[in-house]
């Protein structure tokens, strides 16, 4: 055999034996199937540890525009929304290495971590619109302080002092964007700036106050540096005197300084509240059982009418169509992973008020109950929009529970730009499917057209329906509760409603 094949190609005895073995097992002439083999040279435990760290919501932000296609080994394609990375790779890896030092964990090398982040692609943040007010005002506060320092330098303040203060402000701003979120996640911190129990307790009301079991014996260098820097700026404004520096100019500086200081520390409090309210969602998901679901609700931005060929006169004066997204997180059975099912309610034109939300919630609970008779308990979560965060909806929830036969246990409200990312992940591909439907030569001018588009181009795990709200059933009348906007967590029982200003504080 070797001699016969020698004019064409040299064969070894091992190759001949393998060919005879393949012909005996699969048949002569059967092509050999090539199996892909993957070589894993990295310890999976260390890779998973790094992935768990970078998957935290503090480093990424989902956006409701733009998609990317994920191709699986089964040749299946999944459309996913874009994510924006809020910090640079170097900052993320530096925080991870510091985190490993605190936990005494040996991480992968820096070059390997950079390669993993290159594979896990994300868009780098450049300019964003629609930011929450607290974060935007806080960033503007730092910019105002830097502007004051520049003007102080022009009227005679030492250049070295100004350069040092500018650097401290920039470091503090970067600290708010990165490490402060991680420090606030600690259950019990000995630093008063990082302890949620201490920071979120209300000293004027004992019912919304929680006493710490530990002593606040530590101080955070970054937090103390910011306080000291702000105080140094104020002292410099008040103490500096020169012929050019008049009293009116000093008063202007003090006015801008006081406003910037309030905005900066309000941003810090906003981050603390956001991290604490996020714990409510994480604990519910972690402890979810059979017969329980978590519903995250959000109104999408109104969808304006779209035509395949649209005249200029038709392009102006569009009213837009309302659509509401409810993402239901379910744990099917013990040991199984969580599943997410989204429900979209479409409206031609209707006010986004508490009664529309109550109607959507009752319709959704009836549908979930009919599909799964085992459903007994529901946890709700949404942002603090006026249609959700009001005493009318909170009072109506108990009536809805009695009519449907499903108990609403908790209703937690998230801080702005936190907690409803799961809805944004669904809204993004839905918008893409609608635009694709129009590009195929169709028009979307009503909620029924939206339903037809989403029905022809369905999104896996999503159901849509066209709705109308019957205003004649709106009969709930009650007095408004003073200070209702201060409460962010509600627990329902048969006889009462228990409220918290901050999750599990008080």
N, C-alpha and C positions, 0 to 999 in steps of 0.2 A: 504493500500500500504506500509506503514511503517512497519507493522507487518510482511508482506510477505517477505520483503527484509532484515529484521533484521538479519537472520542467515548469510547473506553474507556481508552486509555492512550497517552501519547506514545511513539513509537518513533523510534530513530535509524537512519540508513542502515547503521551498523556492526552493530546488532542484527539487522537484516533479512538482511545478508550471512551472519552467523553462523548464523542459523536455516536458511537455504538450504544452507549447508555441512553442517550436522548432518543435515538430511534426505537429502542426497545420499550421505553416508558411512554412516549407520546406518539410514536409512529414515524415511519420514514418520510422525509421531506417536510416535516412540520417545522415552521420557523421558530427560532428560539426567542422567547419573550425576555426582554431586558428589564430587570427590576431595578428601580432606583434605590440606591443606598445612601443614607445620610450619616456622615461622620460627625459625632458630637465630641468636641474637644473641651468644651467649657463645662464646669460643674453646674448642673441644672438648678441646684439649690441656690447658688449665688446669682444666677440669671433671674430666677423667680423673685429673689429678694430685691434686686434692682428694679425689676418691672413693677413690683408692688409699690415701690417708692415713687417712681415717675408717673404712675397712673393716678396719683392723687389729684383731686380737682383743683388744687392750688396752682398747678403748673399749666393747665390747659383751659381753654374756654371754647365751648361749642358755639358755632354761628349758624344762623338760619338761612344762609345763602351759600351756594357752591357745593358741589359734591365731588367725590372721587370713587372710582370703581375698584372693589377688592375682588381679585380673582383667586378662587380656591383650587385645590388640586383636582377636584371633581369637575373642573371647567365651569363651575357655577360662578356667576357674577353677582356681587352684592353692592348696591349703591349706598354709600355712607356719606354723611355730612362732613364738611371740612372742620378741622379744629385749629385753633390758633394757640401757639405756644407763647405764654406770657412772660417767660424768662429765657435767657440764652442758655445754650448747652453747657457752657463753662460754669455758670452759676448753679445750674441744676446738679452737675457732677460734684461741685465743691460742697454743696449742701448734703449730698448723699454720703460723701466721704466723712463729713463731720458727724452725720447721723450714725454711720458705722462705728466711728470711734466711741460715741456715747454708748452704743449697744455692745461694744467689744466684738464686732463682727468683722471678719477679714473679707474685704470686697475684691472684685476683679480689678485689673489694672486700669488706669485712666484711659489708655488707648483703646482698650476693649470696650469700655463704657461709651466712648465717643462713637465707636463703630455701631454699637447697638442703637444709639440715638439716630445715627444716619439711616439705619434700616427703618426705624420707627419714625417715618417722615411726618412733619407737621409744618404748617405755615408759620413763619416768624411774624410777630405782631409789628405792624408799621403805624397805621393810623386807624382808629376805631371811632364809630359813631354809636350813639344811643347808650353811652355808659351811664351807670347809676350815679346819682347826684353826689353822694358822699365821696366816692373815689375821685370823681372829676374835680370837686371843690377842694379836696385835700391836695391833689397834685397842683392845682392853681395856687393854693396857700404856700406851698414850697416855692413856686415861681415868684410869688409876691415878695417873700422874704429875700430871695436872691436879688430882686430888683431894688429893694430897700438898701441892701448892702452895696450894690453898685452906686447908688446915689450918695450913700454915706462916704464912699471912697472918693467921690468927686468933690465933696466939701471938706476933705482933709483927714479922714480916718486912715490909719496906717494900712498899707497894702498887704503886709504880712497877716494882720489880723483878719482882713476881709477874705483873703485866700483860704485861711484856716476854717473860717465859719462856713464859707461856701462848700468846702469839701465835707464838712460835718453834715450839712443839710442834704447833700446828695447821697451820702452814705445812709442817712436816716430814711430818706425816700426809698432807696433800694431795699432797706431792711423791711419797710412796710409791705413792699411788693413780694418779698420772698420769705425770709426766715420767721417773721412775726406770726404768720399763719401756722407754721409748724410748731412754734412755741405755745400757741394757744390751744393746741390739741391735747396737751398733757392733762391727765385727769386731775391731778392735784399738784400744783406748782408752789414752791416756796417763794416765788417771786410775785409780788402783788400785781405787777403789770400783766402777768401771764395767767393768773388764777381766775377762772371764770366765776367761781363762787363768790370771790371777793369783789371782782370788778362789776358783776351784773346784779349784785344785791342792792336793794333799795333801803337806804338807811332810815328813810322817813316812814316806811311801812314794814312792820315786822312780818306780815304775812307773805311778803315778797323778798324776804331776806334769808340767807342761809349762812350759818356760822361754819367757818373752816375748822377742820380737826388738826391742822398743822400750823406751824408758826412761819410767818413770812420773814425769813431770815436772810434771803438772798436778794440781790439787786441785779437787774439786767443792765449790762454796760451800754447797749444800744439805746434802750429807753431812757436811761439816766443822761446819756450824752445829748439826746434830743432836748430834754427838759433844760439842761444846763445851757445849751446853745441858744434856745429861745430866750432864756432869761438874760444871757449876755447881749443879745441883740437889743432887747428892751432897755437895758442899762446904758448901752452905747447911744441909743436915741435920746434918752433923757439927760445924760451927762455931757455929751459932746457940745461944745460951744465954739462958734467961729463967727466972723462978721457976715459971711454968706448964709450961715445957717440961722434963719430967723425963727420966731416962735410959731408962725403960721405953718411953715414947712415942717417943723417938729410935730405939730398937732396932726398934720396930714399923715406923717409917718406912723404916729401912734394909732391913728384910726385904721390904717391899712394893716398894721401889725396885729392889732387885736382881732380883726376879722380873719386874718390868715391863721393866727394861732387857734382860734375856735374851729376853723375848717380842718386843720391838721389833726387835732386831737379828736374831732368828731369822726374823721376817717379811721383813726385807730380804734375807736369804740365800735364803729361799723364792722371792722374786720373781726373783732372779738365776738360780736353778736352773730355774725354770719357763721363763724366756726361753731359756735354753741348751738345754733338752730340746725346746722347740718347734722349734728349728733342725733337729733330726733329722727331724721330719715334713716340714718345708718343703723340705729338700734331697732327700728321697726323692721327693716329689711333683714337684719341678722336674726331676729326672733320670730319671723313670719312662720306661721303654722298652716296646716290644712284647714280650709274653711275661712281663711283670712286673706285679704288683699289690701294692697296699698294703691291708692289712686292719686296721681299727680295731675293737676288740672291747669290749663292755661288757654287764654284767648290768643289765637294767632293774629298777626297784623291783617287788616282787612284786605281781601283779594279784589283788586280792581278788575273791571271787565276787560277782556282781551278778545280781539278779533283777528282772524288770519289776514284780512285786508281791511284796514281801518282808515276812514277819512279823517281829515284834520278836525272837522266840526264834531266828530264823534269822540275825539281824543280828550276833549276838555269836559269838565263837570261830571266826572265819574263819582258815584256814591260809594262803591265798594260793597263787598259781601262779607258778612261775619261768619267765622268758623271757629269752633271750639274743639280743642284736642284734650282727650283724657287718656293718660297712659296708665294701664292697670298692671301692677306687678303681682304675679301669682307664684306660689310654690306648690306644684301639683301634688307631689307625694314626698314622704320622708326619704331623704338621701338624694332627691333629684334637684337639678339646678333650677334657678328662678327663670320664669318666662315672662315676657312683656307683650301685652296685647293693647293696641291703641284704638280708640273710638273717636271718630270725627263727626261732629254735628254741624250741619250746614244751614245757613239762614240767608234768605234774600236780603232783608233789611230789618234789623231789630236792634233795640237798645241793649247794650251789654250791662244789665243791671242784676241785682240779686235775685229777682224772680226768674230770669232766664237761666241763671246758674242753678237755682233750685229745681227748675223743670228738667234741665239736662241731667242733673244728679239723680233725680227720681227715675227718669227713663233709663239711665245707665244701670242703676241698681236693679231695676226690674229685669233688664236684659241679662245681667250677670246671674241673678237668682234663677232665672228660667234655664240658663245653660248649665249651672252647677247648683243643684238644690242643697249641697253641703255648705254653701256660703252662709256664714253667720256674723262675721265681724269685718268691719271696714275701717281703714285708716285713711284720712284725707290729708292732702298737702297742696298748697298753692302759694302764689306770691301775695303781696298786700294790696292788690288793686281794690278799688272801692266796691266792685261787684262781689268780691269774696270777703273782704275784711269789713263786715258790718253786722250789727246785732240782729237784723232781720233774717239773714241767712242762717246765723247760728241758732236762732230760735226755731226756724223752719226745719232744721235738720232732724230734730227729734220727732216731729210729725211725719217726716218722710220715712224715718226708720220704722215707725209703727205701721205705716201703710204697706211698706214693702216687705217687712219681716226680716230686715237686716240691721244689725246694731252698728251705728257709727261710734267708734270708741274714742278716737283722737282726731283733732283737726289742728295741724301745725302749719304756721305761716313762715315762709322763708324771707330772708333779707333780699333787697333788690339785687338782681343778677346772680342769685345763688338758689340752687335747689330745684329748678325746673329745666335743667339741661336735657333731661330725658324727652321732654316734649319738643325741644328744638331739634333733636335728632330725627324726629318723625316729620316735623313740619318741612324740613329742608328737602328730603326726597319727594314729598308730596308736591311742593312747588315745582320741582323739576319735572315731574310727570304731567302737571297741568300745562306747563310751557311746551313740553314735547307734543302734547295733544293738540295745542293750537298750531304749532309748526307743521302738523300733518294736514292742515287745511280746515280746521274746525274753529268754532267760536265758543267762548264762555261768557255768557251774559246773565246767567242766573244760577241759583244754587242747584237747580236740576241739571244744568250743563256741567257744573263742577262734579256732581255725582256721576254723571255719564262718563266724564273724563277719567275719574278715579276708578270707575268700574271697568272701563276698557283697558286701563293701564294700572292694574292693582298693585299695591305695595304689600308685601308679605307681612302678616301679623297686624293688618289694619282693616277696620270696618268703617264705612261711611253711611250716613243717612241724612235725608233732608227733613228739616223740622220746622214747625210753627208753634209759637207760644200762645196759649189761650189766656188773654188778659182778664177775662171774666172770672177766672178762678183765683185772682189775686185779692185775697181777703184778709191777710194778716195785718193787724194793726197793733203797734206797741210803742212804748215810750223809748226814746233813745237813752242809752246808758252813758253817763258822763265818764270821760276818759277811756272810752272803749278802744281807741287806737293804741293804747299802751299795752294791751294784752295780745300775746302772740301764740299761745298754746291753750287748747281747750280740750277738756276731758268730759265726756258725756256719760251720765248714768240715768237710772230711771227717775230719780227724784231731784237731781241738781246738775249743774254744770260747774266744773272746777277750772279755774283759769290761772295762768302764769304769765308774768311779764317776760320772763326768759325761761328756756326749757330747763325744768327741774331745779329752778332756783326759787326756794321758798316753798 
